[in-house]
Amino acid sequence: MDSKKKGFATRSVHSGTQHIGDAVNTPIFQSSTYKLTDERYAGWAAGAQHTLLYGRLSTVNSDAVAQKLVAMEGGEDAETFASGMAAIATTLMALMNQGDHIVASNDIYGGTYGLLTEELPRFGIEVTMADMRDPSSYEAAIQPNTKILYIETLTNPVLKVCDIPAMVAIAKKHGLITIIDHTFASPWACQPLALGVDLVIHSTTKYLGGHSDLIGGAVIGSKEHIANIFHRKIHFGGCPDPHSSYLLERGMRTLDVRMPRICSNAATIAERLEAHPKVERVYHTSLASHPDHEIAQRLLPKGTGMIAFVVKGGDEAALSFMRSLNIVYEATSLGGVESLIECPFNSSHGAVPEDVRMAAGIVPGFVRLSIGIEDVEDLWNDMEQALA
């Protein structure tokens, strides 16, 4: 059977696995280089980026991950990287030249915001910020030199839900490339390529890895785009090592069983937080109070494990609450089997100017929570006592 016709869980477990030596899992090939044969050199010269030649280009383990990503996202090809930021930076630098223009949003991931506002302008690339919640604002920002519309499935950390089909329609109308950071949702929640997006980016550190034990990134899309991005990956050098690729493939195999528990836990916690007297506001796509609830039910009906909320009393109250927790762990990152919590002002968005944070909704007392697979009553008891 064609792998694309198999169920998501089956593709997650079996696609890409290299049964070398009849191994159940892809063995770790801790080798920096491979025998240089005429066949391999010909494959490399012809642009076959998955040819096993040198570890900075491709490895057995990174190739297994790339094949699994293709199966899970429904793309034609994929490239893997040493981090999510390496994937984002390499992708944008592969597609943009001096004089080009990109439209994005102020409330994207802090690292991406820094790349767009500090680094790209140094190379003569113009950036305009619009509102991810309002596709018409993206269209209004388009200029004659615009090349890319950059979006996130769920913004980090305010959890705005992007109307992906509307953004794609605008991009196609103007002949632009659509790139989406799909980290907060994962391919379990939806597949943006099927909605017309050109390139999907992940910080594989998060839900795809799932165990807070690796750093990685990936981009999935057409063969043409991926070949172009791979060429720049050679120049910039952001390749993943075999062991982190092995850990990533292992994590991806359990995505389909982790996410339902995570999202169920998150919906329960969000509902209870919204009713708590010491919480000013809660953002979760399951709540009718979420500004994008209708779009979320259409595009992300399975839910999300991410919650954002505002603790009454400002940042000091939020920090006091977090540091009274016993199970939920104060740490940056997200998407693991354990619940993690942070205040964006001193972590993921610490380098973003305060006025930009405030305009995006990251107000005093704002907390970002990544829910794990723990027993939901234990999580709630921990949060309730910390709020008290």
C-alpha positions as CSV (number, residue, x, y, z in Angstrom):
1,M,0.0,0.0,0.0
2,D,1.1,3.5,-0.8
3,S,2.5,5.0,2.5
4,K,0.4,8.1,1.9
5,K,-2.8,6.0,2.1
6,K,-1.9,4.6,5.4
7,G,-3.1,6.1,8.7
8,F,-1.2,8.8,10.4
9,A,-0.2,6.6,13.4
10,T,1.2,3.9,11.0
11,R,3.1,6.5,9.0
12,S,4.5,8.0,12.2
13,V,5.8,4.6,13.4
14,H,7.0,3.0,10.2
15,S,7.9,5.6,7.5
16,G,11.5,6.2,7.0
17,T,12.8,3.6,9.4
18,Q,16.0,2.0,8.0
19,H,16.0,-1.7,9.0
20,I,19.7,-2.1,8.6
21,G,20.9,-5.5,9.8
22,D,17.2,-6.4,10.4
23,A,17.1,-3.9,13.3
24,V,13.7,-2.8,14.4
25,N,14.9,0.8,14.8
26,T,17.3,2.7,12.6
27,P,20.7,2.1,14.2
28,I,22.8,5.1,15.1
29,F,25.4,5.6,12.5
30,Q,28.0,7.7,14.4
31,S,30.1,8.3,11.3
32,S,31.2,11.6,9.9
33,T,31.8,10.3,6.4
34,Y,31.0,7.5,3.9
35,K,33.0,5.6,1.3
36,L,33.3,7.7,-1.8
37,T,32.2,5.6,-4.7
38,D,31.5,6.6,-8.3
39,E,27.8,6.0,-7.7
40,R,27.7,8.2,-4.6
41,Y,29.6,10.9,-6.3
42,A,27.3,10.9,-9.3
43,G,24.3,11.1,-7.0
44,W,25.8,14.0,-5.2
45,A,26.8,15.8,-8.4
46,A,23.2,15.3,-9.7
47,G,21.9,17.2,-6.7
48,A,20.6,14.2,-4.8
49,Q,20.9,15.7,-1.3
50,H,20.1,12.4,0.6
51,T,23.1,10.7,-1.0
52,L,25.3,9.3,1.8
53,L,28.6,11.0,1.2
54,Y,29.5,13.3,4.2
55,G,27.8,13.7,7.5
56,R,27.4,17.5,7.1
57,L,25.2,16.8,4.1
58,S,23.2,13.7,5.1
59,T,23.4,10.7,7.3
60,V,21.5,7.4,7.6
61,N,19.7,8.9,10.7
62,S,18.9,12.3,9.3
63,D,17.6,10.7,6.1
64,A,15.3,8.4,8.1
65,V,13.9,11.5,9.9
66,A,13.4,13.3,6.5
67,Q,11.5,10.4,5.1
68,K,9.3,10.2,8.2
69,L,8.6,14.0,8.0
70,V,7.6,13.7,4.4
71,A,5.1,11.0,5.3
72,M,3.7,12.8,8.2
73,E,3.3,16.2,6.6
74,G,2.5,15.0,3.1
75,G,5.3,16.8,1.4
76,E,7.7,15.8,-1.5
77,D,10.9,16.2,0.4
78,A,12.4,17.5,3.7
79,E,15.6,18.7,5.2
80,T,16.7,18.4,8.8
81,F,18.8,20.9,10.8
82,A,20.6,21.3,14.1
83,S,17.9,23.6,15.5
84,G,14.6,25.3,14.6
85,M,16.3,28.6,14.1
86,A,18.8,27.0,11.7
87,A,15.9,25.7,9.7
88,I,14.2,29.1,9.7
89,A,17.4,31.1,8.9
90,T,18.6,28.8,6.2
91,T,15.1,28.6,4.5
92,L,14.7,32.4,4.4
93,M,18.3,33.0,3.2
94,A,17.8,30.4,0.5
95,L,14.7,32.1,-0.8
96,M,15.4,35.8,-0.4
97,N,17.9,38.2,-2.0
98,Q,19.0,41.8,-1.3
99,G,16.0,44.0,-2.1
100,D,13.4,41.4,-1.3
101,H,10.6,42.0,1.2
102,I,8.8,39.7,3.7
103,V,5.6,40.1,5.6
104,A,5.4,38.6,9.1
105,S,3.9,39.4,12.5
106,N,5.1,41.0,15.7
107,D,4.0,38.2,17.9
108,I,6.0,35.4,16.3
109,Y,8.6,33.4,18.2
110,G,11.2,35.8,19.7
111,G,14.2,34.2,17.9
112,T,12.4,34.6,14.6
113,Y,11.5,38.2,15.4
114,G,15.1,38.9,16.1
115,L,16.2,37.3,12.8
116,L,13.7,39.3,10.8
117,T,14.2,42.7,12.5
118,E,18.0,42.6,13.3
119,E,19.7,40.3,10.8
120,L,17.8,40.3,7.5
121,P,17.8,44.1,7.2
122,R,21.6,43.9,7.4
123,F,21.5,42.1,4.1
124,G,19.1,44.5,2.5
125,I,16.0,42.5,3.0
126,E,12.9,44.5,4.1
127,V,10.4,43.3,6.7
128,T,6.9,44.6,7.4
129,M,5.0,43.4,10.5
130,A,1.2,42.8,10.1
131,D,-1.4,41.1,12.3
132,M,-1.5,37.3,12.0
133,R,-5.1,37.3,13.0
134,D,-6.1,39.6,10.1
135,P,-5.2,38.3,6.7
136,S,-6.2,41.6,5.1
137,S,-3.4,43.3,7.1
138,Y,-0.9,41.0,5.4
139,E,-2.3,41.8,2.0
140,A,-2.2,45.5,2.7
141,A,1.5,45.1,3.6
142,I,2.4,43.5,0.3
143,Q,4.8,45.6,-1.8
144,P,6.1,45.1,-5.4
145,N,9.3,43.4,-4.0
146,T,7.4,41.1,-1.5
147,K,8.4,37.5,-1.9
148,I,7.3,35.7,1.3
149,L,4.3,35.7,3.7
150,Y,5.6,34.2,7.0
151,I,3.0,32.8,9.4
152,E,2.7,30.5,12.4
153,T,-0.2,28.0,12.9
154,L,-0.5,29.3,16.5
155,T,1.5,32.4,17.4
156,N,4.0,32.2,20.2
157,P,3.0,32.9,23.0
158,V,-0.4,34.6,22.6
159,L,-1.9,31.6,20.7
160,K,-3.5,33.5,17.8
161,V,-4.8,31.1,15.3
162,C,-3.8,31.8,11.7
163,D,-6.5,31.4,9.0
164,I,-4.2,29.4,6.8
165,P,-6.5,29.1,3.8
166,A,-7.1,32.8,3.7
167,M,-3.3,33.5,3.9
168,V,-2.6,31.0,1.1
169,A,-5.3,32.6,-1.1
170,I,-3.6,36.0,-0.7
171,A,-0.2,34.5,-1.4
172,K,-1.4,32.8,-4.6
173,K,-3.2,35.9,-5.7
174,H,0.1,37.8,-5.6
175,G,2.4,35.0,-6.6
176,L,4.1,34.8,-3.2
177,I,5.7,32.0,-1.2
178,T,3.9,31.0,2.1
179,I,6.1,29.7,4.9
180,I,4.5,28.5,8.1
181,D,6.1,27.6,11.5
182,H,4.0,24.6,12.5
183,T,5.9,23.9,15.7
184,F,3.0,24.7,18.1
185,A,0.5,22.4,16.4
186,S,2.5,19.5,14.9
187,P,1.5,17.4,11.9
188,W,-0.8,15.5,14.2
189,A,-3.1,18.5,14.4
190,C,-3.2,19.4,10.7
191,Q,-1.1,19.4,7.6
192,P,-0.6,22.9,6.2
193,L,0.8,21.6,2.9
194,A,-2.6,20.1,2.1
195,L,-4.0,23.6,2.7
196,G,-1.7,25.1,0.0
197,V,1.2,26.3,2.1
198,D,4.5,26.0,0.3
199,L,6.9,25.3,3.2
200,V,6.4,23.9,6.7
201,I,9.0,24.5,9.3
202,H,9.3,22.8,12.7
203,S,11.5,23.2,15.7
204,T,11.7,19.4,16.1
205,T,12.9,20.1,19.7
206,K,9.3,20.4,20.7
207,Y,6.3,18.1,20.0
208,L,8.1,16.0,17.3
209,G,11.0,15.1,19.6
210,G,8.6,15.1,22.6
211,H,11.0,14.3,25.4
212,S,13.0,17.5,26.0
213,D,16.3,15.7,25.1
214,L,17.3,17.0,21.7
215,I,17.6,20.2,19.7
216,G,16.6,20.1,16.0
217,G,14.7,21.7,13.1
218,A,13.2,20.8,9.8
219,V,11.6,22.1,6.7
220,I,9.2,20.2,4.4
221,G,7.8,21.1,1.0
222,S,8.4,20.6,-2.7
223,K,11.5,18.9,-4.2
224,E,12.4,22.2,-5.9
225,H,12.3,24.3,-2.7
226,I,14.0,21.7,-0.6
227,A,16.8,21.3,-3.1
228,N,17.4,25.0,-3.0
229,I,17.4,25.1,0.8
230,F,19.7,22.1,1.0
231,H,22.3,24.0,-1.2
232,R,22.3,26.8,1.4
233,K,22.4,24.2,4.3
234,I,25.8,23.1,2.8
235,H,27.1,26.7,3.1
236,F,25.6,27.5,6.5
237,G,26.4,24.2,8.1
238,G,23.4,23.7,10.4
239,C,23.2,19.9,10.1
240,P,21.9,17.6,12.9
241,D,24.1,14.9,14.3
242,P,23.2,11.2,14.0
243,H,22.4,10.7,17.7
244,S,20.0,13.7,17.9
245,S,18.4,12.4,14.6
246,Y,18.0,9.0,16.2
247,L,16.3,10.5,19.2
248,L,14.0,12.6,17.0
249,E,12.9,9.6,15.0
250,R,12.1,7.7,18.2
251,G,10.1,10.7,19.4
252,M,8.1,11.0,16.2
253,R,7.0,7.4,16.4
254,T,4.9,8.2,19.6
255,L,3.4,11.6,18.5
256,D,0.0,10.1,17.8
257,V,-0.4,8.6,21.3
258,R,1.1,11.6,23.1
259,M,-0.9,14.4,21.6
260,P,-4.5,13.2,22.5
261,R,-3.5,13.0,26.2
262,I,-1.7,16.3,26.1
263,C,-4.6,18.1,24.4
264,S,-7.2,16.6,26.7
265,N,-5.2,17.6,29.7
266,A,-4.8,21.1,28.3
267,A,-8.5,21.6,27.7
268,T,-9.3,20.6,31.2
269,I,-6.7,22.8,32.8
270,A,-7.7,25.8,30.6
271,E,-11.3,25.5,31.6
272,R,-10.4,25.4,35.3
273,L,-8.0,28.3,35.0
274,E,-10.6,30.4,33.4
275,A,-12.9,29.9,36.4
276,H,-10.2,30.7,38.9
277,P,-10.5,34.1,40.7
278,K,-6.7,34.8,40.6
279,V,-6.5,34.4,36.8
280,E,-7.4,37.4,34.7
281,R,-7.5,35.8,31.2
282,V,-6.9,32.4,29.6
283,Y,-6.0,31.6,26.0
284,H,-6.7,28.1,24.7
285,T,-8.4,27.2,21.5
286,S,-11.0,25.0,23.2
287,L,-12.4,27.9,25.1
288,A,-15.4,29.8,23.5
289,S,-13.7,33.0,24.9
290,H,-10.7,32.6,22.6
291,P,-10.9,35.3,19.9
292,D,-10.2,32.7,17.2
293,H,-12.3,29.8,18.6
294,E,-14.3,29.4,15.4
295,I,-11.2,29.2,13.1
296,A,-9.5,26.9,15.6
297,Q,-12.4,24.5,15.5
298,R,-12.2,24.4,11.7
299,L,-8.4,24.1,11.4
300,L,-7.3,22.6,14.7
301,P,-10.3,20.6,16.0
302,K,-8.0,18.2,17.9
303,G,-6.8,21.0,20.1
304,T,-3.4,22.0,21.4
305,G,-1.3,21.4,24.4
306,M,-0.4,25.1,24.7
307,I,-2.1,27.4,27.2
308,A,-1.4,31.1,27.9
309,F,-2.9,33.0,30.8
310,V,-2.5,36.2,32.8
311,V,-2.1,36.0,36.6
312,K,-3.6,38.9,38.5
313,G,-1.0,41.0,40.2
314,G,1.5,41.3,37.3
315,D,4.9,39.7,36.7
316,E,5.8,39.4,40.4
317,A,2.6,37.4,41.1
318,A,3.2,35.3,38.0
319,L,6.8,34.5,39.1
320,S,5.6,33.7,42.7
321,F,3.0,31.4,41.3
322,M,5.4,29.5,39.0
323,R,8.0,29.1,41.8
324,S,5.4,27.6,44.1
325,L,4.8,24.7,41.6
326,N,6.0,21.3,42.5
327,I,5.1,19.2,39.4
328,V,5.0,21.8,36.6
329,Y,8.6,22.7,35.9
330,E,9.7,26.3,35.2
331,A,11.8,26.1,32.0
332,T,11.8,27.4,28.5
333,S,10.8,25.2,25.5
334,L,7.6,23.1,25.2
335,G,6.1,20.0,23.7
336,G,7.6,17.4,26.0
337,V,5.9,14.7,28.0
338,E,6.4,16.9,31.1
339,S,4.5,20.1,31.8
340,L,6.7,23.2,31.4
341,I,5.9,26.8,32.3
342,E,7.6,30.2,31.7
343,C,7.0,33.9,31.7
344,P,7.9,35.1,28.1
345,F,9.2,38.4,29.3
346,N,12.3,36.8,30.9
347,S,12.7,33.8,28.5
348,S,11.4,33.2,25.0
349,H,10.7,36.9,24.3
350,G,13.2,38.5,26.6
351,A,15.0,40.2,23.7
352,V,11.8,41.5,22.2
353,P,11.3,45.3,23.0
354,E,8.8,45.8,25.8
355,D,6.4,48.0,23.7
356,V,6.3,45.2,21.0
357,R,5.6,42.6,23.7
358,M,2.8,44.7,25.2
359,A,1.2,45.4,21.7
360,A,1.2,41.7,21.0
361,G,-0.6,41.0,24.3
362,I,2.3,39.8,26.4
363,V,1.2,41.9,29.4
364,P,2.4,41.9,33.0
365,G,1.5,38.5,34.6
366,F,1.5,36.7,31.2
367,V,2.4,33.0,31.6
368,R,2.9,30.4,28.9
369,L,2.2,26.7,29.8
370,S,3.1,23.6,27.9
371,I,1.0,20.7,29.1
372,G,2.4,17.2,29.4
373,I,1.0,13.7,29.8
374,E,0.8,13.7,33.6
375,D,-2.4,12.8,35.4
376,V,-4.6,15.9,34.9
377,E,-5.8,16.0,38.6
378,D,-2.2,16.1,39.8
379,L,-1.5,19.0,37.4
380,W,-4.5,20.9,38.6
381,N,-3.8,20.3,42.3
382,D,-0.3,21.6,41.8
383,M,-1.5,24.7,40.0
384,E,-4.3,25.3,42.4
385,Q,-2.1,25.3,45.5
386,A,0.5,27.5,43.7
387,L,-2.2,30.1,42.8
388,A,-3.3,30.0,46.5
